Amino acid sequence: MDRSGRTFIEQIEVAGDQLVLTVKKLYADADARRVIVRNAEGRELLSVPLTIGLAGGALTVFTAPVLAAVAAIGGTLAKVRLDIERDAGPHVDD
């Protein structure tokens, strides 16, 4: 993977019942590279890479177990924090 671009971390809080929907939306986001699910105390529960070089059905087969794990976490917690690693675009020196 080309790591020449810069990245930043976006933090959001979501309700546990909205966790799966939020992660599904992040899979479609081209700038999102990884999401870390944390509990209310900030402890990491799950780290999910979002950059997958697969197409169509293969993507569905890969994401199904991940989304099942995300759903299990979301079902047990009222609120979670997501740390979303995003590409900031290529760095240009003046």
C-alpha positions in Angstrom: 0.0 0.0 0.0 1.2 3.5 -0.8 1.6 5.3 2.5 2.9 8.6 0.9 -0.4 10.4 1.7 -1.1 11.8 5.1 -3.8 10.4 7.4 -5.8 11.7 10.3 -8.1 10.2 12.9 -11.7 11.3 13.2 -13.5 10.3 16.5 -17.2 9.9 16.7 -19.6 8.5 19.2 -22.5 6.4 18.2 -25.3 4.5 19.9 -24.7 0.7 20.0 -27.8 0.1 17.9 -26.4 2.4 15.1 -23.0 0.8 15.1 -23.5 -1.7 12.2 -25.1 1.0 10.0 -22.3 3.4 10.6 -19.6 0.8 9.8 -21.4 -0.2 6.6 -21.4 3.5 5.5 -17.7 3.7 6.3 -17.0 0.7 4.0 -18.4 2.8 1.1 -16.3 5.8 2.1 -13.2 6.0 -0.2 -11.2 8.1 2.3 -11.8 5.8 5.3 -8.9 3.3 5.8 -9.6 1.7 9.2 -12.0 2.0 12.1 -11.3 1.1 15.7 -14.3 0.4 17.9 -13.8 1.5 21.6 -15.9 1.3 24.6 -17.0 4.3 26.8 -13.7 4.0 28.7 -11.6 4.2 25.6 -10.5 0.5 25.5 -10.1 -0.9 22.0 -12.6 -3.6 21.3 -12.2 -4.2 17.6 -10.0 -2.9 14.8 -11.4 -3.3 11.2 -9.4 -2.5 8.0 -11.7 -0.8 5.5 -9.4 -0.9 2.4 -10.2 -4.2 0.8 -9.1 -4.9 -2.8 -12.0 -7.2 -3.4 -15.1 -6.8 -5.6 -18.7 -7.7 -5.4 -19.5 -11.0 -3.8 -16.0 -11.4 -2.4 -16.5 -8.2 -0.4 -19.8 -9.5 1.0 -18.3 -12.8 2.1 -15.4 -10.9 3.8 -17.6 -8.3 5.5 -20.3 -10.6 6.8 -18.3 -12.0 9.8 -16.9 -8.6 10.6 -20.3 -7.0 10.6 -21.6 -9.9 12.8 -18.8 -9.1 15.3 -19.7 -5.4 15.1 -23.4 -6.2 15.7 -22.5 -8.3 18.8 -20.5 -5.4 20.2 -23.2 -2.9 19.4 -25.8 -5.1 21.0 -24.1 -5.2 24.3 -23.1 -1.5 24.7 -25.2 1.6 24.9 -22.5 3.9 23.4 -19.3 3.3 21.6 -16.5 5.6 20.2 -15.2 5.0 16.7 -11.7 6.2 15.7 -11.8 6.4 11.9 -8.4 6.6 10.1 -8.8 8.6 6.9 -6.6 9.7 4.1 -5.9 13.4 4.1 -4.8 13.4 0.5 -1.2 13.7 -0.8 1.1 16.2 0.9 2.3 18.9 -1.4 5.5 20.9 -0.5 5.6 24.5 -1.6 
